Amino acid sequence: MTRKGVGELSGELTRDVTDEPGRESPDVLRDARPILAVRDLVVGFGNQAEPVVRGVSFHVNRGEALAIVGESGSGKSVTARSVLGLAGDNARVAASELSFDGVDLRRLRERQWRGIRSGRIGLVLQDALVSLDPFREVGREVEEVLALHSNARGPERRRRAIDALTRAGIPDAERRARQIPAELSGGLRQRALIATAIAADPELIIADEPTTALDVTVQAQVLALLRGLVDRGRSLLLISHDLAVVASVADRVLVVRHGEVVEEGDAADVLARPRHPYTKQLLAAVPSAASRGRRLSGEPPSAYIERVRDASHGGDGRQLAGERRSHDGGDHPIVLEADGLAKSFGTAGGARLAVDDVSFALRRGETLGIVGESGSGKSTTARLALGIEKPDSGSVRLDGRDWNELGGRALRAARLSIQAVHQDALSTFDPRHTVGAILTEALAASGVRGGAELRARSAELLALVGLDDGVLDRRPLRMSGGQRQRVSIARALAPRPDVLVCDEPVSALDVSIQAQVLDLLVDVQRATGVAYLFISHDLGVISHIADRVLVMKDGRVVEHGEVRQIFERPEHPYTRRLLDAVPRLEAALEAAPESAPESVPESASETAPGPELDAAGTVEAEASHDRLDLQSVRR
Amino acid sequence: MAAARVRRVAGAIGLRLGGAVLVVWGAATLAFLAIYLTPGDPAYAVVGGTDANPSPAVLAQIRAEYGFDQPWYVQYGSYLWRLAHGDLGTSYRLREPVATAIGQQLGGTVQLALAAGLLAVVLAIVVALLTAHRRPWIRGVSSSADLVLASMPSFWLGILLLSAFSYGLHLLPAIGNRGWQSLVLPAVTLALPLAAVLTQVLRNALEEVLEEPFITSARARGLSDTAVRLRHAMRHALIPLATMTGYLLGGLLGGTVVTETLFSRQGLGRLLLTAVNGKDLPVVIAIVVLSAVVYMVVNLAIDLVYPLIDPRLRRLA
């Protein structure tokens, strides 16, 4: 195949197309055939008998965004990579159809693949810090694509690389092109990665979790950028675990589980009126202000939790989550109090204030959320509360005693009454320890040594977090993410602490596992009366679980108060900006009537209204007073 | 900004040089102690070893002249004093300044070490690039070969090469220092075990890098497998390769003892061997100090190479 001059030509075309504002302009839309068609795709690895992808069929129309949604292990990424012939060296890929623009991808030789990759199908992976070569300037990464897929050489190639970076939304691209990924912020980095994917102006972009590592405001910009490509006639295959992200970008949705498609259809329709139980479960699991007081996982609390709660009759713990809004303080003692905390860290460019004048009070049985973007000082605040860092000024009082004034034995005793749960539970365990050893160590620290008491307390902790005794001999490495986090919560509860500092405890988990862990945290709080200092970048999680919230930016608290009040009537512009940037399911529901697809023959038969789920109903009710709509994300 | 960086780099180098002085002092002291504590009278070494039969008067005169009758701390002190002034002393056996003796032998050894080092690095790069992340049997063959070569005693390897290429095929000379042909077998003998270790290190590094997401990105750009390896993966794998190369090259002098003896080559290794046998203290100490200096210099040079490979080290530091 001679691609001589094609690069030049498509470069010209791009600029024409980019200038066009509407969606219906490019002639590619006239072609009714799908640009990508996949039928009965099966992908297996190595000697494993069970394939990872088991007969997946879908198509992407021209000028359309199709999202594949699923949790980890669903085979969604493998599916996407198979389309580029990049499933891996030991992958076995089979399909009855795998065609791109009439080209049978199954018959391609390696050399022909190389013409397709980036030339006609671009790939965007998640987290550009590791998806771009950390040793190379981003401009050179883009140039590499042009060297392969265009005839541009020398200064002309450089100019077009900078042009691609600019099109990807990078300001001052000429300077940025000379920087390496580590010198760029997360958002700029991700855009540079997108620039490599769009540099040769491919017809189809595959984006695999393109916003997973990003802050909400940056995520909104990247999603708008991807949607913009679709609006200019390109096609998009979006892979995501995040239903809200999907809602804001995709025209159609494919829900996959265990390598099989469980539901397919118009995005707004599937999200508003899910028909498959799994889709319903996924939607119900998304935490938001509307889900407060409702169990996200749909599973009842464990028998143990019920027993403890019946025994204490809530007198020791708290009221039901749904009723706790009227919490006005005063009724429970303050267990953790911070006053005027400040902390700075020295860097090459001088000292930087990580935390600046932060104060809060946390009462027994209460949850105080801290939200903010990366670098806002959330985690430093957590470390100050835990007494791991010493504040430059200000004080932290735990049960009335100042961290600064404690030493020796008193300090060690104080440490027991405040415990931490981290995002990555696995890295907090000694890899050689079994769950039994982990709990024994934690209990020994609080004075429980050997014998019947140790066994009884271990069993009690496991029951509290919903694990059975069978896990005592297992090692966390061999456990699922959700089970690990349960073990980590059990360990934190071992010394019967007054406060748990939860630093992004569910951020690494799939939505349905996240739902179970959030439910568990609510149960544990009701049963034990422990207070949570709950740190998260996810406003949905915070509005589900927290009673009160601190909004942090650049080390300062910009706004604080009751969580409903803050999220319904934010006063600070930054809070408003954060809230506006959050992609929401509600947005898709509002857009549902108007965004009917132009030509989606297969999904037409699937738009028949199914039985409605009460969870979706709640979501719908919530949507009525939500100011954010799809347009603000799409811009 | 630039001035601050120059200051920082200069400071780092200064610190390393200070460390180097300490290491050289330590090496010199250990060498002195080792020779001093081994039984035998150094005066005999001066007169020509244990076979000589000098009169007590001659021995006494030698002891007085060389200071052997002084307490050990005086000998040590005057030895360090001379060393600090660059005076390596005079060889007991050769009756010439140690610096001259080393100077005469240095060329052959440097030639051998450089040839072996270069050969080892090139071999390692080629083999690792070809075998990393390939089919299991290719990897298996290569990594078994690495293991055998790395664990084989070098004199045995040398003898095998000699019998094959010199005595068997008559392709290359067995001994001597004449021309490049005589360099081939010693260099290969010295290089193969090094290459084996370097190949292991580099292949592991490459395989780790080839699993990184940015490699998938590069493949998705349409790069060929060879281009992915050469343009992206290799540069990352060079970091552990450089570390290991510095470590091995610094210690190469020890390897030349066996190789030079086996192939009857002139060089520092042979000089060292005869000096140790003859209790020729000044020569032994000088060579030990020299190898410590070489080790330090090579590793300092490697440290300066890292920022050239990894731009984060120079841009973000």
Interface residues (C-beta under 8 A of the other chain):
Chain A: R81 L84 L86 D89 E110 W113 R114 G115 I116 R117 S118 G119 G122 L123 L125 Q126 D127 V130 S131 L132 D133 P134 F135 R136 E137 E144 V145 L148 H149 I180 A182 E183 L193 T196 A197 A348
Chain B: H133 E212 P213 F214 T216 S217 A218 R219 A220 R221 G222 L223 S224 D225 R231 H232 R235 H236 I309 D310 P311 R312 R315 L316 A317
